[in-house]
Amino acid sequence: MLLLYAGSCADIMHSAQPFRNGFKEPVISIILRDIVSGLQYLHSLGFVHRSVRAKHFLIHEDGIVKLSGLRSVVSMIEDGARVKALHGHFTGTVDNICWLAPELLSQDLSGYSFQSDVYSVGIAALELATGEAPFAGLPVTEIMMLKLRGHPPVLMKKDDGEKDGQISTHLSKVIDLCVDPDPSRRPSPAKLLNTSLLKVRKKVAPNTLKDLLLPVVPLDTSKLNVAETGLESMLEALNTTTTEIIWT
Protein backbone atom coordinates (compact mmCIF):
# COMPACT_ATOMS: atom_id res chain seq x y z
CA MET A 1 0.00 0.00 0.00
CA LEU A 2 1.31 3.45 -0.94
CA LEU A 3 1.67 5.84 2.00
CA LEU A 4 0.85 9.49 1.42
CA TYR A 5 2.91 12.24 2.99
CA ALA A 6 0.59 15.26 2.89
CA GLY A 7 -2.39 14.44 0.69
CA SER A 8 -2.82 16.12 -2.69
CA CYS A 9 -1.28 19.33 -3.97
CA ALA A 10 -4.75 20.86 -3.91
CA ASP A 11 -5.16 19.86 -0.25
CA ILE A 12 -1.91 21.63 0.61
CA MET A 13 -2.83 24.81 -1.25
CA HIS A 14 -6.25 24.93 0.38
CA SER A 15 -5.13 24.21 3.94
CA ALA A 16 -1.55 25.47 4.37
CA GLN A 17 -1.32 29.26 4.65
CA PRO A 18 2.13 29.60 2.99
CA PHE A 19 0.76 27.97 -0.17
CA ARG A 20 -2.70 29.54 -0.42
CA ASN A 21 -1.57 31.50 -3.49
CA GLY A 22 0.30 28.62 -5.06
CA PHE A 23 3.76 27.12 -4.91
CA LYS A 24 7.16 28.57 -5.70
CA GLU A 25 8.61 27.54 -9.02
CA PRO A 26 11.12 24.95 -7.69
CA VAL A 27 8.17 23.07 -6.17
CA ILE A 28 6.14 23.33 -9.39
CA SER A 29 9.06 21.99 -11.42
CA ILE A 30 9.42 18.89 -9.25
CA ILE A 31 5.67 18.22 -9.20
CA LEU A 32 5.25 18.57 -12.94
CA ARG A 33 8.25 16.37 -13.68
CA ASP A 34 6.74 13.47 -11.76
CA ILE A 35 3.23 14.01 -13.11
CA VAL A 36 4.33 14.23 -16.74
CA SER A 37 6.42 11.08 -16.26
CA GLY A 38 3.34 9.26 -14.98
CA LEU A 39 1.28 10.63 -17.84
CA GLN A 40 3.85 9.44 -20.35
CA TYR A 41 3.54 5.92 -18.97
CA LEU A 42 -0.26 6.05 -18.97
CA HIS A 43 -0.26 7.13 -22.62
CA SER A 44 2.09 4.29 -23.50
CA LEU A 45 -0.62 1.92 -22.26
CA GLY A 46 -3.12 3.58 -24.59
CA PHE A 47 -5.07 5.55 -21.97
CA VAL A 48 -6.16 9.21 -21.91
CA HIS A 49 -6.44 10.51 -18.34
CA ARG A 50 -8.99 13.36 -18.75
CA SER A 51 -8.63 14.66 -15.17
CA VAL A 52 -5.10 16.03 -14.79
CA ARG A 53 -5.41 18.53 -11.94
CA ALA A 54 -3.82 19.34 -8.57
CA LYS A 55 -6.33 17.30 -6.54
CA HIS A 56 -4.95 14.21 -8.31
CA PHE A 57 -1.27 15.01 -7.60
CA LEU A 58 -0.51 13.04 -4.44
CA ILE A 59 2.65 13.57 -2.38
CA HIS A 60 4.19 10.22 -1.42
CA GLU A 61 6.25 9.79 1.73
CA ASP A 62 9.46 9.41 -0.31
CA GLY A 63 8.96 12.86 -1.88
CA ILE A 64 7.68 11.53 -5.20
CA VAL A 65 4.44 12.91 -6.66
CA LYS A 66 1.94 10.31 -7.85
CA LEU A 67 -0.74 10.74 -10.49
CA SER A 68 -4.13 9.51 -9.27
CA GLY A 69 -7.74 10.08 -10.29
CA LEU A 70 -7.70 7.35 -12.90
CA ARG A 71 -11.40 6.61 -12.68
CA SER A 72 -11.79 9.07 -15.55
CA VAL A 73 -9.38 7.30 -17.92
CA VAL A 74 -10.52 6.04 -21.29
CA SER A 75 -8.75 3.63 -23.61
CA MET A 76 -7.76 4.50 -27.16
CA ILE A 77 -7.58 0.84 -28.03
CA GLU A 78 -10.60 -0.67 -29.75
CA ASP A 79 -10.73 -4.22 -31.10
CA GLY A 80 -7.03 -4.61 -30.39
CA ALA A 81 -5.95 -1.55 -32.37
CA ARG A 82 -5.21 2.01 -31.26
CA VAL A 83 -7.66 4.53 -32.70
CA LYS A 84 -6.59 7.99 -33.86
CA ALA A 85 -9.19 9.90 -31.86
CA LEU A 86 -11.97 9.48 -29.33
CA HIS A 87 -15.49 10.87 -29.60
CA GLY A 88 -18.53 11.16 -27.40
CA HIS A 89 -19.59 12.82 -24.19
CA PHE A 90 -17.36 12.72 -21.08
CA THR A 91 -19.52 12.33 -17.95
CA GLY A 92 -16.95 14.19 -15.85
CA THR A 93 -17.11 17.36 -17.95
CA VAL A 94 -18.75 19.63 -15.36
CA ASP A 95 -16.37 18.72 -12.52
CA ASN A 96 -13.27 18.98 -14.70
CA ILE A 97 -14.21 21.69 -17.18
CA CYS A 98 -11.55 24.17 -16.03
CA TRP A 99 -8.85 21.64 -16.95
CA LEU A 100 -10.37 20.06 -20.07
CA ALA A 101 -9.03 20.76 -23.55
CA PRO A 102 -11.23 22.58 -26.10
CA GLU A 103 -11.29 19.61 -28.47
CA LEU A 104 -12.66 17.35 -25.73
CA LEU A 105 -15.46 19.85 -25.09
CA SER A 106 -16.34 20.48 -28.73
CA GLN A 107 -17.36 16.85 -29.47
CA ASP A 108 -16.81 17.41 -33.18
CA LEU A 109 -15.64 15.03 -35.88
CA SER A 110 -11.97 15.62 -35.05
CA GLY A 111 -12.36 14.12 -31.58
CA TYR A 112 -9.60 14.15 -28.97
CA SER A 113 -6.60 12.07 -27.98
CA PHE A 114 -3.54 12.03 -25.72
CA GLN A 115 -2.80 15.70 -26.41
CA SER A 116 -5.91 16.71 -24.49
CA ASP A 117 -4.05 15.64 -21.33
CA VAL A 118 -1.14 17.90 -22.27
CA TYR A 119 -3.53 20.86 -22.33
CA SER A 120 -4.60 19.90 -18.81
CA VAL A 121 -0.96 19.87 -17.70
CA GLY A 122 -0.73 23.53 -18.72
CA ILE A 123 -3.87 24.42 -16.79
CA ALA A 124 -2.62 22.45 -13.77
CA ALA A 125 0.68 24.34 -13.95
CA LEU A 126 -1.25 27.61 -13.67
CA GLU A 127 -3.25 26.14 -10.81
CA LEU A 128 -0.05 25.20 -8.97
CA ALA A 129 1.38 28.69 -9.57
CA THR A 130 -1.66 30.62 -8.32
CA GLY A 131 -3.61 28.33 -6.01
CA GLU A 132 -6.63 28.28 -8.30
CA ALA A 133 -7.39 27.00 -11.79
CA PRO A 134 -8.00 29.49 -14.61
CA PHE A 135 -11.69 30.08 -15.32
CA ALA A 136 -12.60 28.94 -11.77
CA GLY A 137 -15.80 30.56 -10.54
CA LEU A 138 -17.24 31.21 -14.00
CA PRO A 139 -20.45 29.49 -15.13
CA VAL A 140 -19.87 26.22 -16.96
CA THR A 141 -21.43 27.55 -20.16
CA GLU A 142 -19.15 30.60 -20.15
CA ILE A 143 -16.04 28.49 -19.58
CA MET A 144 -17.01 26.26 -22.48
CA MET A 145 -17.65 29.24 -24.74
CA LEU A 146 -14.29 30.85 -23.89
CA LYS A 147 -12.41 27.62 -24.53
CA LEU A 148 -14.15 26.84 -27.80
CA ARG A 149 -13.35 30.36 -28.99
CA GLY A 150 -9.67 29.81 -28.23
CA HIS A 151 -9.53 32.20 -25.27
CA PRO A 152 -6.18 31.67 -23.51
CA PRO A 153 -6.20 30.89 -19.79
CA VAL A 154 -5.14 33.85 -17.69
CA LEU A 155 -2.59 33.55 -14.89
CA MET A 156 -4.07 35.26 -11.86
CA LYS A 157 -1.78 37.49 -9.81
CA LYS A 158 -0.50 36.24 -6.49
CA ASP A 159 -0.90 38.20 -3.28
CA ASP A 160 2.32 37.06 -1.62
CA GLY A 161 4.55 40.02 -2.39
CA GLU A 162 6.17 38.62 -5.50
CA LYS A 163 6.86 41.35 -8.02
CA ASP A 164 3.80 41.76 -10.25
CA GLY A 165 2.96 38.09 -9.76
CA GLN A 166 5.35 37.21 -12.55
CA ILE A 167 6.53 33.72 -13.42
CA SER A 168 9.73 32.75 -15.16
CA THR A 169 10.25 32.40 -18.89
CA HIS A 170 10.72 28.65 -18.45
CA LEU A 171 7.34 28.13 -16.78
CA SER A 172 5.55 30.54 -19.13
CA LYS A 173 6.95 28.68 -22.13
CA VAL A 174 5.77 25.30 -20.87
CA ILE A 175 2.29 26.65 -20.13
CA ASP A 176 1.99 28.33 -23.53
CA LEU A 177 3.06 25.16 -25.33
CA CYS A 178 0.60 23.01 -23.41
CA VAL A 179 -2.48 25.20 -23.82
CA ASP A 180 -2.07 25.81 -27.55
CA PRO A 181 -5.61 25.62 -29.03
CA ASP A 182 -4.25 23.36 -31.77
CA PRO A 183 -3.62 19.88 -30.28
CA SER A 184 -1.09 19.05 -33.01
CA ARG A 185 1.17 21.87 -31.83
CA ARG A 186 1.26 20.75 -28.21
CA PRO A 187 4.37 18.84 -27.12
CA SER A 188 4.27 15.19 -26.14
CA PRO A 189 5.05 14.26 -22.52
CA ALA A 190 8.47 13.09 -23.70
CA LYS A 191 9.24 16.53 -25.15
CA LEU A 192 7.94 18.24 -22.02
CA LEU A 193 10.36 16.20 -19.92
CA ASN A 194 13.22 17.65 -21.96
CA THR A 195 12.30 21.27 -21.28
CA SER A 196 14.49 23.29 -18.94
CA LEU A 197 11.70 23.53 -16.38
CA LEU A 198 11.18 19.79 -16.00
CA LYS A 199 14.79 18.67 -16.13
CA VAL A 200 15.15 19.90 -12.55
CA ARG A 201 13.93 16.60 -11.02
CA LYS A 202 17.10 14.87 -12.26
CA LYS A 203 19.18 17.30 -10.20
CA VAL A 204 17.43 17.18 -6.84
CA ALA A 205 17.55 14.76 -3.91
CA PRO A 206 14.46 12.60 -3.20
CA ASN A 207 13.50 14.56 -0.07
CA THR A 208 13.86 17.99 -1.65
CA LEU A 209 10.13 18.39 -2.24
CA LYS A 210 9.29 17.60 1.39
CA ASP A 211 11.85 20.18 2.52
CA LEU A 212 10.40 22.80 0.18
CA LEU A 213 6.90 22.12 1.50
CA LEU A 214 7.73 22.86 5.13
CA PRO A 215 5.89 23.58 7.43
CA VAL A 216 3.45 21.03 5.94
CA VAL A 217 3.25 18.01 8.25
CA PRO A 218 2.60 14.37 7.26
CA LEU A 219 -0.92 12.96 7.21
CA ASP A 220 -2.03 10.74 10.06
CA THR A 221 -2.61 7.69 7.86
CA SER A 222 -4.02 5.70 10.79
CA LYS A 223 -7.21 7.75 10.46
CA LEU A 224 -7.67 7.13 6.76
CA ASN A 225 -10.51 4.82 5.72
CA VAL A 226 -9.16 2.80 2.81
CA ALA A 227 -11.90 0.99 0.89
CA GLU A 228 -11.35 -2.22 -0.99
CA THR A 229 -11.77 -1.41 -4.67
CA GLY A 230 -10.38 -4.41 -6.49
CA LEU A 231 -7.85 -2.18 -8.19
CA GLU A 232 -4.95 -4.53 -7.48
CA SER A 233 -6.32 -6.99 -10.01
CA MET A 234 -6.71 -4.16 -12.53
CA LEU A 235 -3.07 -3.22 -12.14
CA GLU A 236 -2.03 -6.84 -12.46
CA ALA A 237 -4.03 -7.13 -15.65
CA LEU A 238 -2.18 -4.14 -17.06
CA ASN A 239 1.11 -5.73 -16.04
CA THR A 240 2.28 -2.34 -14.82
CA THR A 241 5.57 -1.78 -13.02
CA THR A 242 5.41 1.99 -12.66
CA THR A 243 5.25 3.78 -9.31
CA GLU A 244 4.00 7.05 -10.82
CA ILE A 245 0.32 6.11 -11.05
CA ILE A 246 -2.27 5.36 -8.38
CA TRP A 247 -5.70 3.96 -9.21
CA THR A 248 -8.22 5.75 -7.01
C-alpha positions as CSV (number, residue, x, y, z in Angstrom):
1,M,0.0,0.0,0.0
2,L,1.3,3.4,-0.9
3,L,1.7,5.8,2.0
4,L,0.9,9.5,1.4
5,Y,2.9,12.2,3.0
6,A,0.6,15.3,2.9
7,G,-2.4,14.4,0.7
8,S,-2.8,16.1,-2.7
9,C,-1.3,19.3,-4.0
10,A,-4.8,20.9,-3.9
11,D,-5.2,19.9,-0.3
12,I,-1.9,21.6,0.6
13,M,-2.8,24.8,-1.3
14,H,-6.3,24.9,0.4
15,S,-5.1,24.2,3.9
16,A,-1.5,25.5,4.4
17,Q,-1.3,29.3,4.7
18,P,2.1,29.6,3.0
19,F,0.8,28.0,-0.2
20,R,-2.7,29.5,-0.4
21,N,-1.6,31.5,-3.5
22,G,0.3,28.6,-5.1
23,F,3.8,27.1,-4.9
24,K,7.2,28.6,-5.7
25,E,8.6,27.5,-9.0
26,P,11.1,25.0,-7.7
27,V,8.2,23.1,-6.2
28,I,6.1,23.3,-9.4
29,S,9.1,22.0,-11.4
30,I,9.4,18.9,-9.2
31,I,5.7,18.2,-9.2
32,L,5.2,18.6,-12.9
33,R,8.2,16.4,-13.7
34,D,6.7,13.5,-11.8
35,I,3.2,14.0,-13.1
36,V,4.3,14.2,-16.7
37,S,6.4,11.1,-16.3
38,G,3.3,9.3,-15.0
39,L,1.3,10.6,-17.8
40,Q,3.9,9.4,-20.3
41,Y,3.5,5.9,-19.0
42,L,-0.3,6.1,-19.0
43,H,-0.3,7.1,-22.6
44,S,2.1,4.3,-23.5
45,L,-0.6,1.9,-22.3
46,G,-3.1,3.6,-24.6
47,F,-5.1,5.5,-22.0
48,V,-6.2,9.2,-21.9
49,H,-6.4,10.5,-18.3
50,R,-9.0,13.4,-18.7
51,S,-8.6,14.7,-15.2
52,V,-5.1,16.0,-14.8
53,R,-5.4,18.5,-11.9
54,A,-3.8,19.3,-8.6
55,K,-6.3,17.3,-6.5
56,H,-4.9,14.2,-8.3
57,F,-1.3,15.0,-7.6
58,L,-0.5,13.0,-4.4
59,I,2.7,13.6,-2.4
60,H,4.2,10.2,-1.4
61,E,6.3,9.8,1.7
62,D,9.5,9.4,-0.3
63,G,9.0,12.9,-1.9
64,I,7.7,11.5,-5.2
65,V,4.4,12.9,-6.7
66,K,1.9,10.3,-7.9
67,L,-0.7,10.7,-10.5
68,S,-4.1,9.5,-9.3
69,G,-7.7,10.1,-10.3
70,L,-7.7,7.4,-12.9
71,R,-11.4,6.6,-12.7
72,S,-11.8,9.1,-15.5
73,V,-9.4,7.3,-17.9
74,V,-10.5,6.0,-21.3
75,S,-8.7,3.6,-23.6
76,M,-7.8,4.5,-27.2
77,I,-7.6,0.8,-28.0
78,E,-10.6,-0.7,-29.8
79,D,-10.7,-4.2,-31.1
80,G,-7.0,-4.6,-30.4
81,A,-6.0,-1.5,-32.4
82,R,-5.2,2.0,-31.3
83,V,-7.7,4.5,-32.7
84,K,-6.6,8.0,-33.9
85,A,-9.2,9.9,-31.9
86,L,-12.0,9.5,-29.3
87,H,-15.5,10.9,-29.6
88,G,-18.5,11.2,-27.4
89,H,-19.6,12.8,-24.2
90,F,-17.4,12.7,-21.1
91,T,-19.5,12.3,-18.0
92,G,-16.9,14.2,-15.8
93,T,-17.1,17.4,-18.0
94,V,-18.7,19.6,-15.4
95,D,-16.4,18.7,-12.5
96,N,-13.3,19.0,-14.7
97,I,-14.2,21.7,-17.2
98,C,-11.5,24.2,-16.0
99,W,-8.9,21.6,-16.9
100,L,-10.4,20.1,-20.1
101,A,-9.0,20.8,-23.6
102,P,-11.2,22.6,-26.1
103,E,-11.3,19.6,-28.5
104,L,-12.7,17.4,-25.7
105,L,-15.5,19.9,-25.1
106,S,-16.3,20.5,-28.7
107,Q,-17.4,16.9,-29.5
108,D,-16.8,17.4,-33.2
109,L,-15.6,15.0,-35.9
110,S,-12.0,15.6,-35.1
111,G,-12.4,14.1,-31.6
112,Y,-9.6,14.2,-29.0
113,S,-6.6,12.1,-28.0
114,F,-3.5,12.0,-25.7
115,Q,-2.8,15.7,-26.4
116,S,-5.9,16.7,-24.5
117,D,-4.1,15.6,-21.3
118,V,-1.1,17.9,-22.3
119,Y,-3.5,20.9,-22.3
120,S,-4.6,19.9,-18.8
121,V,-1.0,19.9,-17.7
122,G,-0.7,23.5,-18.7
123,I,-3.9,24.4,-16.8
124,A,-2.6,22.5,-13.8
125,A,0.7,24.3,-13.9
126,L,-1.3,27.6,-13.7
127,E,-3.3,26.1,-10.8
128,L,0.0,25.2,-9.0
129,A,1.4,28.7,-9.6
130,T,-1.7,30.6,-8.3
131,G,-3.6,28.3,-6.0
132,E,-6.6,28.3,-8.3
133,A,-7.4,27.0,-11.8
134,P,-8.0,29.5,-14.6
135,F,-11.7,30.1,-15.3
136,A,-12.6,28.9,-11.8
137,G,-15.8,30.6,-10.5
138,L,-17.2,31.2,-14.0
139,P,-20.5,29.5,-15.1
140,V,-19.9,26.2,-17.0
141,T,-21.4,27.6,-20.2
142,E,-19.1,30.6,-20.1
143,I,-16.0,28.5,-19.6
144,M,-17.0,26.3,-22.5
145,M,-17.6,29.2,-24.7
146,L,-14.3,30.9,-23.9
147,K,-12.4,27.6,-24.5
148,L,-14.1,26.8,-27.8
149,R,-13.3,30.4,-29.0
150,G,-9.7,29.8,-28.2
151,H,-9.5,32.2,-25.3
152,P,-6.2,31.7,-23.5
153,P,-6.2,30.9,-19.8
154,V,-5.1,33.9,-17.7
155,L,-2.6,33.6,-14.9
156,M,-4.1,35.3,-11.9
157,K,-1.8,37.5,-9.8
158,K,-0.5,36.2,-6.5
159,D,-0.9,38.2,-3.3
160,D,2.3,37.1,-1.6
161,G,4.5,40.0,-2.4
162,E,6.2,38.6,-5.5
163,K,6.9,41.4,-8.0
164,D,3.8,41.8,-10.2
165,G,3.0,38.1,-9.8
166,Q,5.4,37.2,-12.6
167,I,6.5,33.7,-13.4
168,S,9.7,32.7,-15.2
169,T,10.2,32.4,-18.9
170,H,10.7,28.7,-18.4
171,L,7.3,28.1,-16.8
172,S,5.6,30.5,-19.1
173,K,7.0,28.7,-22.1
174,V,5.8,25.3,-20.9
175,I,2.3,26.6,-20.1
176,D,2.0,28.3,-23.5
177,L,3.1,25.2,-25.3
178,C,0.6,23.0,-23.4
179,V,-2.5,25.2,-23.8
180,D,-2.1,25.8,-27.5
181,P,-5.6,25.6,-29.0
182,D,-4.2,23.4,-31.8
183,P,-3.6,19.9,-30.3
184,S,-1.1,19.0,-33.0
185,R,1.2,21.9,-31.8
186,R,1.3,20.7,-28.2
187,P,4.4,18.8,-27.1
188,S,4.3,15.2,-26.1
189,P,5.1,14.3,-22.5
190,A,8.5,13.1,-23.7
191,K,9.2,16.5,-25.1
192,L,7.9,18.2,-22.0
193,L,10.4,16.2,-19.9
194,N,13.2,17.7,-22.0
195,T,12.3,21.3,-21.3
196,S,14.5,23.3,-18.9
197,L,11.7,23.5,-16.4
198,L,11.2,19.8,-16.0
199,K,14.8,18.7,-16.1
200,V,15.2,19.9,-12.6
201,R,13.9,16.6,-11.0
202,K,17.1,14.9,-12.3
203,K,19.2,17.3,-10.2
204,V,17.4,17.2,-6.8
205,A,17.5,14.8,-3.9
206,P,14.5,12.6,-3.2
207,N,13.5,14.6,-0.1
208,T,13.9,18.0,-1.7
209,L,10.1,18.4,-2.2
210,K,9.3,17.6,1.4
211,D,11.8,20.2,2.5
212,L,10.4,22.8,0.2
213,L,6.9,22.1,1.5
214,L,7.7,22.9,5.1
215,P,5.9,23.6,7.4
216,V,3.5,21.0,5.9
217,V,3.2,18.0,8.2
218,P,2.6,14.4,7.3
219,L,-0.9,13.0,7.2
220,D,-2.0,10.7,10.1
221,T,-2.6,7.7,7.9
222,S,-4.0,5.7,10.8
223,K,-7.2,7.7,10.5
224,L,-7.7,7.1,6.8
225,N,-10.5,4.8,5.7
226,V,-9.2,2.8,2.8
227,A,-11.9,1.0,0.9
228,E,-11.4,-2.2,-1.0
229,T,-11.8,-1.4,-4.7
230,G,-10.4,-4.4,-6.5
231,L,-7.8,-2.2,-8.2
232,E,-4.9,-4.5,-7.5
233,S,-6.3,-7.0,-10.0
234,M,-6.7,-4.2,-12.5
235,L,-3.1,-3.2,-12.1
236,E,-2.0,-6.8,-12.5
237,A,-4.0,-7.1,-15.6
238,L,-2.2,-4.1,-17.1
239,N,1.1,-5.7,-16.0
240,T,2.3,-2.3,-14.8
241,T,5.6,-1.8,-13.0
242,T,5.4,2.0,-12.7
243,T,5.3,3.8,-9.3
244,E,4.0,7.0,-10.8
245,I,0.3,6.1,-11.0
246,I,-2.3,5.4,-8.4
247,W,-5.7,4.0,-9.2
248,T,-8.2,5.8,-7.0
